Amino acid sequence: MGRVVLTGQTALLTGAAKRIGRAIALALSEEGAKIILHYNRSVDEAGSLAAELRRKGGEAWTIQAALDDQPAVEDLWRRSRELAAGATISILVNNASVFPSDSLESVDFEELERSLSINTAAPLQLSRLFAARDRPGCIVNLLDSRLGGYMKAHISYSLSKRMLFSLTRMMALEFAPRVRVNAVAPGMIVPPEGQSREDLQRLVERAPLGRWGEAEDVARAVLFLLCNDYLTGQVIYADGGAFLRENLYG
């Protein structure tokens, strides 16, 4: 018991092609894990990342799936097991998500359903299939450090991530002791698509550490949760301490 060695283990990582997902893939591969890189539309980025990992001596495969379709999610799991070629998938990282802008007044129910499908239902579905293997393993979900506050410009996203936060703890209880379930809640790491760090510089003041983080900071938090086998039901806030503004006693 103690530190888990990732060498030779196989990981399924959703939303792996870009941004935080890419950093997690690189970190896992550097620790010796074999990576199944899920993507939806980012086919070129996923292929480029897989090639980079192989050049560095790692093993990687790409797999496409739309996570807002339940049969497609089930098929993703089936095809991932085939790609693993008999090896057990012992790591699941639920990173993929959508980040629509909507308010309580403007929220569209189709968009809400899509957010819940991708950000909540797909991780739950994959996690249940993962746990049904009846073998040891670890799941890490990606949340958001602002869940303790009111994200009034992103209602669908906020609701979906709050549900995933609750599911993380529920699954930690239900899947124990064989499967551990934890989460990382990033903060100011990667700006939303179409925005730069300069656009959001004012938000840096929310973080006691007074600076932006890097995708690699999130990746290291994921590795920590994967490698410490006495942790389950935990959430690491990778946000420079910003969550304390709204969760001092939470």
Residue, then its C-alpha position, 0 to 999 in steps of 0.5 A: m500500500g502507499r504510492v501507486v506506480l502507473t507504469g504499464q497501466t492503461a488509462l482512458l482520458t476523455g477530452a484528451a486532445k487539447r488544453i487541460g486534457r492534453a497536459i494530463a495525457l502528457a503527464l500520465s504518459e511520462e509516468g509510464a501509463k498507456i493512454i486511450l485519447h478520447y476526442n469528439r471533433s479535435v481529430d487533428e489535435a488528438g492524432s498529433l498528441a498520440a504521435e508525440l507520445r509515441r515519439k517519446g516512447g509511450e503507447a497511445w491510441t485515439i478514439q472518437a465519440a460524442l458524449d451527449d449520446q448514451p449508446a455512443v458512450e457505451d460504444l466508447w467503452r467497448r471500443s476502448r477495451e478493444l484498443a487496450a488489447g486485453a489489458t485492463i483499463s485501470i484509470l479513468v479520467n473524466n475531463a471532457s466538458v462543455f461550457p455554454s454561456d446562459s443565465l437563469e432567465s435565458v437557459d435553454f432546456e436543450e442546452l441544459e440537457r446537453s450540458l448534463s449529458i456531457n458533463t454529468a451523465a457521460p462520466l457517470q455512465l463510464s464510471r459505472l462501466f469502469a467499476a463493473r470490471d470488478r477490478p482495482g482502479c481509480i477514477v478522477n473527475l474534473l470539476d470547477s473550483r467555482l462550484g461554491g459560488y453562483m456562476k450566474a452566466h453559466i447556469s447549465y455548466s454550473l448545475s452539471k458540475r455540481m451534480l458531478f461533484s455530488l456523484t464523485r462522493m456517491m461513487a467513492l462510497e458505492f465503488a469502494p474498496r475496489v475503485r477509488v473516486n476523486a476529483v480535481a477542481p481547476g480554477m484560473i488555468v485555461p481561459p474559455e475558447g475565444q478569450s485570452r488571459e489578458d481578457l480575464q486578468r481581473l480574475v487573478e485578484r480572486a486567487p490568494l497566490g495572485r497568478w494564473g495556474e498552468a495546465e500542468d498544475v492540474a495534471r500534477a494534481v491528477l497524478f497525486l490522486l492516482c498515485n496515493d491509494y489511501l485517498t477517495g472521495q477527495v477534491i483537490y482545488a487547483d486554483g491558487g486558493a481562490f475557492l477560499r473566497e466562497n468556501l472558507y468553511g465548506 
